[in-house]
Amino acid sequence: MLVEELIVQLTKVKNDTPSHVNELLDYLQKRYIYEEISIVEYKKIFFELDKLKAEKPSEFFIKTKLSNLEFDIPS
């Protein structure tokens, strides 16, 4: 699968064309999480999208870091 195929698939799902490469990255990650594509396909397309400067918003990383924090609460 190539980026062009990913665009076609996302367009069918949304009934609209993707507005940004970041939207393709989100869709790619969703398909991988739901085991609709293999790790080999994921990596291949991920590197293509990376060349196109696709990225997760910085808020994603802040929220992820906060949700993974562990605290020791004194008893």
PLY file of the C-alpha trace (Angstrom):
ply
format ascii 1.0
element vertex 75
property float x
property float y
property float z
element edge 74
property int vertex1
property int vertex2
end_header
0.00 0.00 0.00
1.17 3.50 -0.79
0.14 6.95 0.42
-2.07 7.30 -2.66
-3.98 4.17 -1.68
-4.34 5.46 1.88
-5.82 8.69 0.50
-8.34 6.74 -1.55
-9.35 4.62 1.45
-9.70 7.61 3.76
-11.71 9.47 1.13
-14.14 6.54 0.93
-14.53 6.45 4.72
-14.96 10.21 5.16
-16.68 10.96 1.87
-14.21 13.83 1.64
-10.54 14.23 0.75
-8.01 14.58 3.57
-7.18 18.19 4.30
-3.65 17.58 5.60
-1.01 14.85 5.76
-1.53 14.75 9.54
-5.02 13.43 8.90
-3.46 10.60 6.90
-1.11 9.84 9.78
-4.07 9.61 12.18
-5.90 7.28 9.82
-2.80 5.14 9.30
-2.31 4.76 13.06
-5.97 3.88 13.54
-5.74 1.17 10.88
-2.63 -0.27 12.51
-4.15 -0.23 16.01
-7.23 -2.07 14.74
-4.93 -4.59 13.00
-6.17 -3.69 9.53
-2.60 -3.34 8.24
0.66 -5.07 9.13
3.65 -3.48 10.81
5.52 -3.69 7.51
2.83 -1.68 5.72
2.61 0.75 8.63
6.34 1.47 8.65
6.48 1.86 4.88
3.65 4.40 4.79
4.77 6.09 8.00
8.16 6.88 6.46
6.46 8.26 3.34
4.24 10.49 5.49
7.24 11.53 7.58
8.96 12.75 4.41
5.84 14.85 3.81
6.26 16.34 7.32
3.26 14.62 8.90
3.27 14.86 12.69
1.11 14.56 15.76
0.07 17.86 17.36
2.17 18.83 20.39
-0.95 18.66 22.59
-1.06 14.91 21.94
2.32 14.42 23.56
1.51 16.65 26.53
-1.73 14.77 27.25
-0.03 11.41 26.80
2.78 12.32 29.19
0.32 13.57 31.82
-1.82 10.46 31.62
1.21 8.22 32.14
2.47 9.96 35.26
2.55 7.98 38.48
2.39 9.57 41.90
3.41 8.25 45.30
0.81 9.33 47.81
1.98 9.18 51.43
-0.28 7.18 53.70
0 1
1 2
2 3
3 4
4 5
5 6
6 7
7 8
8 9
9 10
10 11
11 12
12 13
13 14
14 15
15 16
16 17
17 18
18 19
19 20
20 21
21 22
22 23
23 24
24 25
25 26
26 27
27 28
28 29
29 30
30 31
31 32
32 33
33 34
34 35
35 36
36 37
37 38
38 39
39 40
40 41
41 42
42 43
43 44
44 45
45 46
46 47
47 48
48 49
49 50
50 51
51 52
52 53
53 54
54 55
55 56
56 57
57 58
58 59
59 60
60 61
61 62
62 63
63 64
64 65
65 66
66 67
67 68
68 69
69 70
70 71
71 72
72 73
73 74
